[in-house]
Amino acid sequence: MRPLYFIIVMTTLAMVIYVGLIQFSGYLPILFSTFLVCQVLLAHMAYRILVDKQGAPKSPNYWYEDKDMPL
């Protein structure tokens, strides 16, 4: 999980910086380059998460585990 944590944090940080540049009307070439970098980071993050070998502890048949609330 440690390598995935780093990728998720870096992608999130890049997206926050990109949104901040949009809100403050940043310089257009920097804004466009951060847009392209964020697209690559987002695709890389999604790929790394989807091909991760870490399995789920339960089978997909038991994905919903609702329990009765005590009265």
C-alpha positions in Angstrom: 0.0 0.0 0.0 2.9 2.3 0.6 3.8 2.9 -3.1 0.2 3.5 -3.9 -0.2 6.0 -1.1 2.6 8.1 -2.6 1.1 8.1 -6.0 -2.4 9.0 -4.7 -1.0 11.9 -2.6 1.1 13.3 -5.4 -1.8 13.1 -7.9 -4.1 14.8 -5.4 -1.6 17.5 -4.7 -1.1 18.2 -8.4 -4.9 18.4 -8.9 -5.2 20.9 -6.0 -2.4 23.0 -7.4 -4.1 22.9 -10.8 -7.5 23.9 -9.4 -5.8 26.7 -7.5 -4.2 28.0 -10.6 -7.5 28.0 -12.3 -9.2 30.0 -9.5 -6.4 32.6 -9.4 -6.3 32.9 -13.3 -2.7 31.6 -13.6 -0.4 32.1 -16.5 -1.8 30.2 -19.5 1.2 28.1 -20.5 1.8 27.0 -16.9 -2.0 26.3 -16.6 -2.0 24.2 -19.7 1.2 22.2 -18.8 -0.2 21.4 -15.3 -3.4 20.3 -17.1 -1.4 17.8 -19.2 0.7 16.7 -16.2 -2.5 16.0 -14.1 -4.0 14.0 -16.9 -0.9 11.8 -17.1 -0.7 11.4 -13.3 -4.4 10.5 -13.1 -4.1 7.9 -15.8 -1.0 6.5 -14.1 -2.6 6.4 -10.7 -5.7 4.6 -12.1 -3.5 2.0 -13.9 -1.4 1.4 -10.8 -4.4 0.9 -8.6 -6.2 -1.4 -11.0 -3.1 -3.7 -11.5 -2.2 -3.8 -7.8 -1.7 -7.4 -6.6 -3.2 -6.7 -3.2 -6.4 -8.7 -2.9 -9.5 -8.1 -1.0 -10.0 -10.2 2.2 -13.5 -11.2 1.2 -15.1 -12.5 -2.0 -17.2 -10.2 -4.2 -20.4 -12.1 -3.2 -20.3 -10.6 0.2 -19.7 -6.9 -0.7 -22.8 -5.7 1.2 -22.8 -6.3 4.9 -25.8 -4.5 6.4 -26.5 -5.3 10.1 -29.7 -4.8 12.0 -29.6 -1.9 14.4 -30.4 -2.7 18.0 -33.6 -1.1 19.4 
